Amino acid sequence: PIRVLRDHLKALYGSFLGLVDLTIPTIAAVNGPAVGAGFSIALACDIIVVGPNASLAPTFSSIGLHPGGGCTWLLNQRIGPALTKQVLFSGKAIDPERSIAMGIAQELNEDPLERALGLAKDWASKSPAVIRDIKSSVAIAIKGPLEESVDFEALAQADSLRSAEFEMFSSRFTGS
């Protein structure tokens, strides 16, 4: 029955869609084909770094298959509805340069894994609370009105003004 298959597919999607809800930044490093579910897994990450051999391939329609794994929603969040339709209707692979130009990927690097690890190291050196709250703030900005965004930003900024990291930074300029 179709409902049993649907439930099986949703359980499968759940194995990687949890990336979206992590409070830490997630980075996909792609330097080969990311086809179908692999494409959806990359989209579930906050940032995608592609290498020269990357091929982002939402080929679902080309094989008579509806997109799955949250692909439609995740892609729409990155590039908007018109480009999402164009990409998913065509079912063609997207090269690294075009993925950057469209906003699917954020960086092109000769060694995407090394670059992803460098980004992760840099972000891990920052205040975990600030990074967590930035990720939450962006999610609120996508879904909510300006007032809700500003309210969360003010609360998070007020909290960070009291942090040890900010106090160390500000003491360098105030002489205290």
matplotlib code that plots the C-alpha trace (Angstrom):
import matplotlib.pyplot as plt

x = [0.0, 1.1, 0.8, 3.2, 5.7, 5.2, 5.8, 9.0, 10.2, 9.5, 11.5, 14.4, 14.3, 14.3, 17.8, 19.3, 16.7, 17.7, 20.6, 18.2, 17.4, 20.9, 21.8, 25.4, 26.4, 26.5, 28.6, 28.4, 31.6, 30.8, 33.4, 31.6, 28.1, 25.4, 22.4, 18.8, 19.0, 22.7, 21.5, 18.9, 21.4, 23.7, 20.7, 19.9, 23.2, 23.6, 26.4, 27.5, 31.1, 31.6, 34.8, 35.6, 34.3, 31.0, 27.7, 24.5, 22.0, 18.3, 17.5, 14.2, 12.0, 14.4, 13.7, 10.0, 10.3, 8.9, 11.6, 11.9, 13.9, 12.7, 14.3, 11.5, 11.3, 15.1, 15.8, 13.0, 14.6, 17.8, 16.8, 13.1, 10.1, 10.7, 14.3, 13.3, 10.7, 13.2, 15.7, 13.3, 11.4, 14.6, 16.1, 19.5, 22.8, 24.1, 27.8, 29.8, 29.8, 26.1, 25.4, 27.2, 25.5, 22.1, 22.8, 22.5, 26.2, 28.0, 31.6, 33.7, 37.1, 39.7, 39.5, 36.0, 36.6, 39.7, 37.7, 34.7, 37.0, 38.5, 35.1, 34.1, 37.2, 36.7, 33.0, 33.8, 36.2, 33.4, 30.8, 28.6, 25.6, 26.1, 26.5, 23.4, 21.4, 22.5, 21.2, 17.9, 17.6, 18.0, 15.3, 12.9, 13.7, 12.6, 9.3, 8.2, 7.5, 10.1, 8.9, 9.5, 13.0, 13.9, 12.5, 14.7, 17.7, 17.4, 17.0, 20.0, 22.1, 21.3, 22.3, 25.6, 26.4, 26.8, 29.0, 32.6, 33.7, 32.2, 33.5, 37.0, 36.6, 35.1, 37.7, 40.4, 38.7, 37.5, 40.7, 39.0]
y = [0.0, 3.5, 4.8, 2.1, 3.1, 6.8, 6.1, 4.1, 7.0, 9.5, 7.4, 7.2, 11.0, 11.4, 9.8, 13.0, 15.7, 16.1, 18.1, 21.0, 21.2, 20.9, 24.0, 23.8, 24.9, 22.1, 22.1, 19.8, 19.3, 18.0, 17.1, 14.5, 13.6, 14.4, 12.7, 12.5, 11.8, 12.9, 16.2, 16.5, 15.7, 18.5, 20.9, 19.9, 21.5, 25.2, 25.7, 23.8, 24.0, 22.5, 21.4, 21.5, 18.0, 18.5, 17.7, 18.6, 16.4, 16.6, 14.1, 13.0, 14.1, 12.7, 9.2, 9.6, 10.1, 12.9, 14.7, 13.4, 13.9, 17.4, 18.4, 20.7, 22.6, 22.8, 24.0, 26.5, 28.0, 28.5, 29.8, 30.6, 29.0, 29.9, 28.6, 25.6, 24.7, 25.2, 23.0, 20.2, 20.3, 20.0, 17.1, 18.0, 18.0, 21.4, 22.2, 23.9, 27.4, 27.4, 26.1, 29.1, 31.5, 30.1, 30.3, 26.5, 26.3, 29.1, 28.4, 26.8, 25.5, 23.2, 21.1, 21.4, 19.1, 21.1, 24.3, 22.8, 21.7, 25.2, 26.8, 24.4, 25.1, 28.9, 28.7, 26.3, 28.9, 31.4, 31.6, 28.5, 30.5, 33.2, 30.7, 28.8, 32.0, 33.2, 30.0, 30.4, 34.0, 33.2, 30.5, 33.0, 35.5, 33.0, 32.2, 35.1, 38.8, 41.5, 42.2, 38.6, 38.7, 41.9, 40.6, 37.5, 39.5, 41.9, 39.1, 37.2, 40.3, 41.3, 37.8, 38.1, 41.5, 39.7, 36.9, 36.4, 36.5, 40.0, 41.2, 40.2, 41.9, 45.1, 45.4, 45.9, 49.1, 50.4, 49.8, 47.8]
z = [0.0, -0.8, 2.8, 4.1, 1.4, 2.3, 5.9, 5.0, 2.9, 5.6, 8.1, 5.6, 5.2, 8.9, 9.0, 7.4, 7.8, 11.4, 10.1, 9.5, 13.2, 14.7, 16.7, 15.3, 11.8, 9.2, 6.1, 3.1, 1.1, -2.4, -5.0, -7.0, -7.8, -5.3, -6.9, -5.6, -1.9, -1.9, -3.3, -0.5, 2.2, 0.9, 0.9, 4.5, 5.5, 6.3, 3.8, 0.7, -0.5, -3.9, -5.6, -9.3, -9.8, -8.0, -9.8, -7.9, -9.6, -8.7, -11.4, -10.0, -12.9, -15.5, -14.1, -13.6, -9.8, -7.7, -5.6, -2.0, 1.1, 1.6, -1.6, -2.8, 0.6, 1.1, -2.4, -2.3, 0.9, -0.9, -4.3, -4.3, -6.0, -9.7, -9.8, -7.7, -10.3, -13.1, -11.5, -10.6, -13.9, -15.8, -13.7, -15.0, -13.1, -12.0, -12.4, -9.6, -11.2, -11.8, -8.3, -6.9, -9.3, -8.4, -4.7, -4.1, -3.0, -1.2, -2.1, -4.8, -3.6, -5.1, -2.0, -0.6, 2.3, 3.5, 3.1, 5.0, 7.8, 7.9, 8.2, 10.9, 12.9, 12.6, 13.6, 16.5, 17.8, 18.3, 21.1, 20.8, 22.2, 19.5, 16.7, 17.9, 18.2, 14.8, 13.3, 15.2, 14.2, 10.5, 10.8, 12.5, 9.8, 7.1, 8.7, 10.8, 10.6, 11.1, 14.6, 15.7, 14.2, 15.9, 19.2, 19.0, 17.9, 20.8, 23.3, 21.9, 21.6, 25.2, 26.3, 24.4, 25.8, 29.2, 27.8, 28.8, 25.2, 24.6, 27.9, 26.9, 23.6, 25.0, 27.8, 25.2, 24.1, 27.5, 29.4, 32.1]

ax = plt.figure().add_subplot(projection="3d")
ax.plot(x, y, z, "-o")
ax.set_aspect("equal")
plt.show()
